[in-house]
């Protein structure tokens, strides 16, 4: 039967912190098979993982660095010297295949290789019941496409590695591997089930238009034939300065862009990251020409409330109580929330009750909708409940 526990630490020594967090998480459990580990980019993460490994006796270990902290049932866990949160899953019958690959020249092909490695490490040839993925920001959709080409549409969840300043200091880790650019995955073969709720929790506005020009995959050049920042500033009635350079990232935390899936079940948020001199926007996820983009909106109060409200909505999907909650919360939302992050932590604790949970802060979020249409987004929440 699936069991889970969570531990955390803010010890300054990375190895000691990993050891302490893992020790708390494993207490009273047998047959620990997997540990999600989210730590600080201020740590030597190789040492942090070494500390976790000392306590977990051969369990698969994987994860990434998290923006500024994590949240556990103990509250918001953060320190300028470092932090780490660990969630362990224990089940004698659980089989997990974990694989990791550094960034290559073709992310689609990398995803295919990764999927084959994960199946091999699980000792399986068939598709898993669900998968977890973490990657460096930039090529997430292509990794996913490669994986999906091997195993088909399998429900997935996860998020992109983050640092504390969008400086590229993030790390991914799996087993003895640690790297900044690439992708890791865990394939789950189990009778246990998951539920995922993937949402931006933003409201649609009546400001929308057709993407008429994209450069590459993630540079939005024009909306309705108008330079993207110009069109956006018209919608928001804001100054040119608000959409210039890095100011655009901050401006759009409460007013991002969204794209609807083909059935209208999900609005995947697209976070504008930088306003360029030519009026284009650097976007955090892929875009396609001749599709519609919508200006979304939410207040900071609403972003705070959504962190706990989404847990409540996730728990309402099933009558039974889950074993654990794995919560991926966008780092951009967390930045916008700022010093009020303790309100988020208290709301999560209240909504989760006695259910163990671990929340990380990412630079990209992944989840799926009811028809198992796996999606990558930004400024989103991807909340996953594990059931026996």
Secondary structure, 3 states (H helix, E strand, C coil): CCEEEEEEECCCCHHHHHHHHHHHHHCCCCCEEEEEEEECCCCCHHHHHHHHHHHHCCCEEEEEECCCCEEECCEEECCCCCCEEEEEEECCCCEEEEEEEECCCCHHHHHHHHHHHHHHHHCCCCCCCEEEEEECCCCHHHHHHHHHHHHCCCCEEEEECCCCCCCCCCCEEECCEEECCEEEEEEEECCCEEEEEEECCCEEEEEEEEEEEEECCCEEEEECCEEHHHHHHHHHCCCCHHHCECHHHHHCCCCCEEEECCCCCCEEEECEEEECCCCCEEECCCCCCCCEEEEEECCHHHHHHHHHHHHHHHHCCCCCCCCEEEEEEEHHHHHHHHHHHHHHHHHHHHHHCCCEEEEEEECCEEEECCCCCEEEECCCEEEEEEEC
